[in-house]
């Protein structure tokens, strides 16, 4: 999995490419932790390049939502595609992780209260 | 009896270091050289030269005694005379190479004649090198040192091989122990599953279960909850293997009828899932469960159910259209504060209710295309006229054919319950 970090104002966007699975969750968690250590309170996960998400990754995302919410902070998903979008919907993940269709929307989401 | 006694004159003179080649290596063991020669004068002369070079020398007077000395002493180097009565030098070489214990011995043939044909024959019969009886002190030292270097390397390789063999045996034993324990655990898990047949009067049940590893994180159960209701559930612990299996058993214990009465105080599926959601938060590694719980009231054939992130329940109706009994809901532990509601469905005689894990419809084809819920549903529906056992078995076969393999990448469970034609016994509520 390829992870590219972009800072835009107070927000951080992680552009993810590849598969988000149990096997590669360590580099993903490390990238998130680096953002957190850098003081990031608003994290946007750009899912456009993610073609597969397994059940373990769902748990990782849920854990992320819980921990950022407690900080307090906010995590959002940007533009999940096809299979990933279906999984996120089926697991109702959007209840705890807001899903945005565009980067502008996602960046504006920073102003919204964190999802509970 | 000394294996190198008899006709052979064998002795082990005390090492006497008079030359410099081994200076500075006092801490290392002195290399042992076996000298085999029937000519006593030549043998004593060569032994003296070797001893003066600092080596420990043992001697044998013929081929048979020499072979016995190789077996008994395992010298670092053997110097063999070619011409000897009985077993000559090349024959000793052949015997050494034919013996699995000795074949890596370093052997130098010593001869007065060093014709190319003789050298070729000696090498082909197992010698490593040649040494002329007329060799100078420098040549003897050089050849012996070269042979001892080879010998040391071979010994090192043998030690490494022995270490590897020991490690391999140890690992194999540990692996066998671990596999045995895993098998016991897998047997235990399987023993938790319901017996196919009739879990209640008027209801038949069949299932197929195939964990992706020895232990799976999918479990299901169908059992009587009181006299008029049948409890059903299927759970899926995220991840695979031992950790997922242990967590699955923990949730299964929670879902036992007697525990539900105490911990939840109700057999309402929504209440059960809500309490499970509270008690089973996400682990620190983000592991969690999905769960589907149903409660079938037998006299009225009314099914109430609730799901937490689990989408694997299909009602295959004989009369109407099939229906997936799930709703968009979070898996257990994603949000411990939420409540789950029960929904209801009405079953008719000969309707079938299938509980299944996502591993079956997420089976990928060799090109990566998932089998999907639509194909799964169509396959189950195509078996309407077949028995429930046939339907389950054939659907598993079709999924494997799609996968192009016998082993699914995820745990697979497929359970079917059929409400029979015969009227359910009308029992009074207690």
Interface residues (C-beta under 8 A of the other chain):
Chain A: X22 X25 X55 X56 X58 X59 X60 X61 X62 X63 X65 X66 X83 X89 X90 X91 X92 X93 X95 X96 X116
Chain B: X236 X238 X239 X282 X283 X284 X285 X286 X287 X288 X290 X309 X311 X328 X329 X330 X331 X333 X334 X335 X337 X358 X370
